[in-house]
Amino acid sequence: MFRWRQLRESGAMTSLKSDEELVPAPEMRAARAKIRELQRLLGKKTEEAEILKEGLEYAREKKLLSWSPLPRRGGGG
């Protein structure tokens, strides 16, 4: 009991709800860092998709690109 109290007071363990298992703080920090990185990458990819979509719209308006779908890459068809 004394060891658990020491860990709790030092912040070495965190819990989201009282009925959940305790998670070591370093694991929680690593998970949060990974989530932040994934959110950053998602934002970057979303921005890239928006830029490409605007580019396609612009090209089609200027008649630089036909409205027909692009051919599939790879063999087949």
C-alpha positions in Angstrom: 0.0 0.0 0.0 2.8 2.4 0.8 4.5 1.8 -2.6 1.2 2.5 -4.4 0.7 5.7 -2.5 4.2 6.8 -3.4 3.6 6.1 -7.1 0.3 7.9 -7.0 1.7 11.0 -5.2 4.7 11.2 -7.5 2.5 11.0 -10.6 4.1 7.9 -11.9 0.7 6.3 -12.5 -2.5 7.8 -13.9 -6.0 6.5 -14.4 -8.8 7.8 -16.5 -11.6 6.3 -14.3 -11.7 4.8 -10.9 -12.7 1.4 -12.3 -9.8 1.3 -14.9 -6.4 -0.2 -14.5 -3.6 2.2 -13.7 -1.3 3.1 -16.6 2.3 4.1 -16.1 2.8 7.8 -16.8 5.6 7.2 -19.4 3.2 5.0 -21.4 0.5 7.6 -21.2 2.9 10.4 -22.3 4.1 8.2 -25.2 0.6 7.5 -26.3 -0.4 11.2 -26.1 2.7 12.1 -28.2 1.8 9.5 -30.8 -1.8 10.8 -30.9 -0.5 14.4 -31.4 1.8 13.2 -34.2 -1.0 11.3 -35.9 -3.3 14.3 -35.7 -0.6 16.5 -37.2 -0.1 14.0 -40.1 -3.9 13.8 -40.6 -4.1 17.6 -40.8 -1.2 17.7 -43.3 -2.9 15.0 -45.5 -6.2 16.8 -45.3 -4.6 20.0 -46.4 -2.8 18.3 -49.3 -6.1 16.8 -50.4 -7.8 20.2 -50.3 -5.0 21.7 -52.4 -5.2 19.0 -55.0 -9.0 19.3 -55.2 -8.7 23.0 -55.7 -6.1 22.4 -58.4 -8.3 20.0 -60.2 -11.3 22.4 -60.1 -9.1 25.2 -61.4 -7.7 23.0 -64.2 -11.2 21.9 -65.3 -12.5 25.5 -65.2 -9.6 26.6 -67.5 -10.2 23.5 -69.7 -6.8 22.2 -69.0 -8.2 18.9 -67.8 -11.2 17.0 -69.1 -14.1 16.0 -66.9 -13.6 12.4 -67.7 -12.0 10.3 -64.9 -8.3 9.7 -65.0 -7.2 6.3 -66.3 -6.3 3.8 -63.6 -2.7 3.2 -62.8 -1.2 -0.2 -63.0 -2.2 -2.9 -65.5 -5.8 -3.5 -66.5 -8.2 -0.9 -66.8 
